Amino acid sequence: MTLDEIDEYATSLAGCKRKGHPGRVAWYVDDRLVVRQDEPGTVLVRVGFEDRERLLDDHPDTFGLPPRWEKHMKVQADLDGDADAIRTAIRLAWAMQKR
């Protein structure tokens, strides 16, 4: 996926808006993080711990967990990974933030 594809998908979700600046774009719903640009070629998706474990188990080539994010409800997605899995993670993040 590209950041443009992330933008197209994330902003299609009700209330999800793009913020930030080039090099550090992010998408929020009600000022709560859904997904943001992370290291080159990756995005950081805010998901609950159970969803994170399921994503890591089901798509190990797409999702990872750098040590600095272990205590946070976040997972790192490789943009070269499974686009459908990344969209699923974004939708999970959006749903969590809508609560």
VMD Tcl script that draws the C-alpha trace (Angstrom):
set ca {
  {0.00 0.00 0.00}
  {0.98 3.59 -0.43}
  {0.23 6.47 1.91}
  {-2.19 7.75 -0.72}
  {-4.06 4.44 -0.54}
  {-4.03 4.64 3.27}
  {-5.45 8.16 2.97}
  {-8.15 7.08 0.54}
  {-9.22 4.20 2.78}
  {-8.95 5.96 6.16}
  {-10.83 9.05 5.02}
  {-13.61 6.84 3.64}
  {-14.40 5.84 7.24}
  {-16.97 8.10 8.90}
  {-15.35 10.95 10.80}
  {-11.76 9.94 10.02}
  {-9.65 12.95 9.06}
  {-6.08 13.43 7.90}
  {-3.80 15.67 9.97}
  {-0.11 16.31 10.27}
  {2.45 17.39 7.73}
  {4.52 15.72 4.99}
  {6.75 13.11 6.56}
  {4.45 12.70 9.55}
  {0.86 12.34 8.37}
  {-1.78 10.77 10.57}
  {-5.48 10.00 10.55}
  {-7.74 10.63 13.52}
  {-11.37 10.21 14.49}
  {-12.63 12.60 17.17}
  {-8.98 13.64 17.75}
  {-8.04 10.04 18.59}
  {-5.28 8.36 16.61}
  {-6.26 5.70 14.09}
  {-3.10 5.35 11.98}
  {0.02 7.41 11.37}
  {3.14 7.36 9.28}
  {6.01 5.76 11.18}
  {9.44 4.66 10.00}
  {10.02 4.70 6.22}
  {7.72 2.16 4.56}
  {5.60 1.61 7.66}
  {2.56 2.96 9.46}
  {1.60 2.65 13.09}
  {-1.97 1.49 13.72}
  {-3.72 1.91 17.07}
  {-5.46 -1.37 17.94}
  {-6.40 -3.12 21.15}
  {-4.02 -5.69 22.60}
  {-6.17 -8.70 21.57}
  {-6.55 -7.43 18.01}
  {-2.83 -6.71 17.89}
  {-1.94 -10.27 18.87}
  {-4.34 -11.68 16.28}
  {-2.87 -9.45 13.54}
  {0.67 -10.44 14.51}
  {-0.23 -14.15 14.53}
  {-2.26 -14.11 11.31}
  {-0.01 -11.79 9.27}
  {3.58 -11.97 10.55}
  {4.97 -10.70 7.24}
  {2.80 -7.58 7.41}
  {2.75 -6.62 11.10}
  {5.49 -6.23 13.65}
  {5.94 -4.93 17.16}
  {9.08 -2.90 17.81}
  {10.07 -3.08 21.49}
  {9.23 0.59 22.08}
  {5.54 -0.10 21.26}
  {5.08 -3.28 23.35}
  {3.31 -1.46 26.21}
  {1.11 0.57 23.86}
  {-2.01 -0.40 21.96}
  {-0.25 -0.11 18.61}
  {1.10 -2.32 15.87}
  {3.49 -1.46 13.04}
  {2.38 -2.35 9.50}
  {4.78 -2.81 6.59}
  {3.30 -1.02 3.58}
  {4.68 -3.78 1.33}
  {2.58 -6.31 3.27}
  {-0.96 -7.58 2.79}
  {-3.10 -4.57 1.85}
  {-6.33 -6.23 2.98}
  {-4.81 -6.98 6.39}
  {-3.68 -3.36 6.73}
  {-7.17 -2.14 5.84}
  {-8.59 -4.53 8.45}
  {-6.23 -3.11 11.08}
  {-7.23 0.45 10.17}
  {-10.91 -0.46 10.40}
  {-10.32 -2.05 13.83}
  {-8.53 1.12 14.97}
  {-11.33 3.32 13.65}
  {-13.98 1.21 15.41}
  {-12.03 1.30 18.68}
  {-11.72 5.08 18.54}
  {-15.41 5.58 17.73}
  {-16.41 4.10 21.11}
}
mol new
graphics top color blue
foreach p $ca { graphics top sphere $p radius 0.5 }
foreach p [lrange $ca 0 end-1] q [lrange $ca 1 end] { graphics top cylinder $p $q radius 0.2 }
display resetview
